[in-house]
Amino acid sequence: MILILSYDEYEQGTDPVIDWLIYKEADYIKITIKDIVNNRSKFLIDINNKRLLINDIDYTDRINVIWYRRFEAHLGLQVENTNHLHQINHEIKYEVEDTITFLKRVFDDKVWMPHYNSISLKKPEVTLLSEQFGLRTPKSIITNNKSDLVKFKKTLDNELVIKPIRHSSYFIEDDYAYSIYTQKLNDLSDIPEQFNLTLFQECIERKYEIRVFYLDGKFYSTAILVNNDTENIDIKKYFKSEIINWVPYQLPPEYEAQLDDFMRSINLNTGSLDVIKTQDDEYIMLEINPVGQYSAPGFRCNYYLDEKIADWLIENDEKETVSI
């Protein structure tokens, strides 16, 4: 059986895969945080015996493969309004998080995609580990003061960009959604002497960007070609415009082998990688998202990634079933 740990609402990467699982008559079950927190299902963990029961059915030995995709992204709580609402929500959140941590231990011997220990890798960690593995990445610092930022800028041959240390979601106000994008930062005159911790990187002059989806040793790469010059460094601003084209791309085999070795070294059997091909035809890896979106390049390049993920889950479920 395949266990899907995701969130309750529609998710563009998860739901199409589930459609394929249904079509292929796969044996699966999906659990969301709301199922647990909002008491929509009976949920029991037998701690001493490491058993999981849902609606009185013991799934412990039936589950072979776990697809772990944004399970904890939307932790919705239902607590009546009291004078201690904030504190109660805060404490319940940690109660649930500790329960999930134990649930991972219960299923530690299962096949995970991706493994829960590696899903928490952050941008600075990926940059450091990539450099140690011989993969070129942009020069980067995290700082909270202008003095160190000015010194860093002087060490760069290229321009400077600013980006979130961690993924930044949307901010909704009235009829508008606001998002944080990577931006060039050339004029430091208006920067305050002290500010919140911020990630700064050298700006790599690109020939084009490449979105890479990695699935257990296989690479599905897409070059994003911009049809005219633009000052905006973050290509996500143009995903729905007519000035870019999505083209299937073949990375050099030796670079794929290097990326494959790196992904296996950090225990990731899947992930979305952002790569830049420079004007000098070098490959620079920007970041890895273990649960990144793959719908856009998969659709535009006819990779059918949602079906390939479904097939991977089914094949590993069948393989584990045979080995039992």
C-alpha positions, 0 to 999 in steps of 0.5 A: 500500500502507498501512504500519501502524507499531504495537505487537505486542499488541492495541490497541483503536484499531488492531486494529478498523481493521485488521479493516476493512482486511481486510474491504475487501480493502485492501493493507496491511502491519503492522510492530511493534518486536518484528518488528525487535528480536526477529528475527521478520522479515528487516529490511534498510534500504539506507542509500545508496539509501533502500530498505526490504526485509522478508523480501527484498521491497522495499516502498519504492515500494509504500508510499503511506500510513503509519499511525503509531500507538504504534510505539515504545510497547513496545520489547521487548528480548531480551538474556541476563542479564549483569553489564552487562544494564542498559547493554546494553539501554540502548544497544540501545534507542538503536540501534533509535531511531536506526534508526527515525529514519532509517526515517522519513526514508526515507519522508518523502515518504509520506502520514503519519497523523499526521506523525511530527514532530508526534506528539511535541507535549507538553501544555505545547507544545500549551497555548502554541501554542493560546494563540498561535492564539487558543484559550483554555486553562487557566492553567498552570505547571510548578514544583518548589517550593511558593513559586511554587505558592502565588503561582500559586494566588493569581492564579486565580479558580478552584480548582487541579488537579494532573496529569501533565506527560506521559501516565502509564500504569498501575502493576500490583501483584498483582491491582490496576492503579493510575493517576494522575488529574487531582486538585483541590489546594486545601490546600497545607499538606502540600506540601513546599517542594521536589518533582519538576517538576509541572504545575498548572492552574486548575480550569475549572468545567464545564457538561460535557466534550467529547471530539473526534476530528479526522480531516483536517478532520472533527470527531466530538464527544461531550458527556459528561453527568454525572448527579449532582454529584461532587467528582472532576475527572477524568471518566475515573473514571466511564467505566464507571459509570452516572452519565454519558451519552455524547451526540453533540455539534455544536461551533459551526462557527466553533469547528470552523474555528478548531480545524481551522486550528490542527490544520493549523498544527501539521501534525496530520491527526488527534488526540483533543481534550479540550474543556470547555464552561464555565458561561458557555458558553465553550469551553476546550481542555485538550489534544490527543493525536495518538494518543488513544483514540476507541473509547469515544465512537465506539462510544457515538455510532455514529460508526464511527470505526474504519471512517472511519479505514480509509476514509481510509487506503484513499482516500489510498492509492488517490489516491497510486497514481493520481498515481504 
